[in-house]
Amino acid sequence: MPIAIFLLWPALHLMYGVSQHRSDKIDRRRRIAGRFLLAAAFALAYSPYGWEKGLFYVLFSLMGVAAIFTQVRIWRPVVVPFLTVVSLIVGGLVLAELLTGDAHGLA
C-alpha cells in the first residue's frame, strides 16, 4: 500500500480540525500545513506501484477518507485525534518496512 495513503487523514485533520465548524475560522497556518501534507501525499504516490496505479490508489483513498473524516468529525469528534495518531503510526511502520526492504509481496 502506498505510504501516501496514511498522510491523507492527518492532512484533513490539519486542514479542518475538529473544534471549528466554519472554515473561515480555521487558522491559516493549519490549512497551509494540511495542504502541504496533502501535496506530499500526492508526491509520494509513485511508491511502490508507480505513478499511474499510485495516483489511482491515492485519489480513490482520498474520496473514502474524506467521506469517513466528515462523518466522524460530525458524529464523534473525540475520535479524530486518536485516528490521526493511528494513521501516523501505521504510516511510519509502512515507511520503515519499505525502507528496510521487508515489504512482503511487493515486487
N, C-alpha and C positions, 0 to 999 in steps of 0.2 A: 504494500500500500504506500502511495507517495507520502512523504513526510509533510508535504504541503497541506494535506487534509487536516492535520492536527493543529494547524495555525488558524483555521477558519473560525472556530469557536472563540478563542482568545481575541481575535481581531474584531468580531462582532461585539464581544463584551467591552472591549476598549471603546469602540465607536458609539455604542448605545447605552452601556451601563445597565443598572437595574433600578436606581432610585429616581432617575429623571424620566418624566413621561412626555416631555416636549423636546424635540430635537434641537430647538434653538437655545435651550437651557444647558445643553451638554458643553463641557469645556472644550474649547477649540483644540488644545494640545492633545487631548484624549482622542478626538476624532482624527487628527493628523496621524497620531501613533497607530490607531486602528487601521487607517488606510495604508500606512507603511507596512504593517504586518500582513495585510491582505495582498499588497503588491509583492511582498517577499514570498507569500504562498504561491502566487502565480509564477514568480521567478524560479521557484523550486519544483515546479510541476513536471519537469522533464525526468526527474529521478524517481524511480528506477525504470520506468517503462518507455521513456521517450516523450517528445513534445505532444504528439497527437493524442495518444492514449492518456498521458498525464493530464493534459488540459481537459479532456473529457471527464476524467475522474474528479478533478478539482471543481469544474463547473457543476457537475451533477451533485457532488457533495455539498457545494455551496447552497444550492437550492434546498436540499434536505436540511442542512444545518440551520439555515436562515428560518425555515418554517418551524423547526423544533425550538430554536432560540426564542422566536417570537412567542410561541405558546408558553414555554417555561418562564419567560420574563413576565408574562401577564399573570399566569396562574400560580407559579411557585418561584418568586424572585429570590428566595433564600437559597435555592439550589444552584443558581447560576454561578456564583464564585466557586463552589465545590466542583462543578463540571468543568470550569475553566482550569482549575488545578489538575484535575484528572486528565484533561486533554493535553496539557503541557507535559505531564509526567509520561504519559503513553507516547507522546511525540518524541520526548527525549530518549525513551527506550528504543523506539524505532530508529532514531538517528544513530544511537550507539550501536545498534545491531547492523545498521547499514555501513557505518564507518569501520567496524571490526571485521566485516565480511562474513558474519554468521547468519546472513539472511538466507533462510531455507526456502527453496522453491523459486528464487529469483535468479534467473539465468540470463 
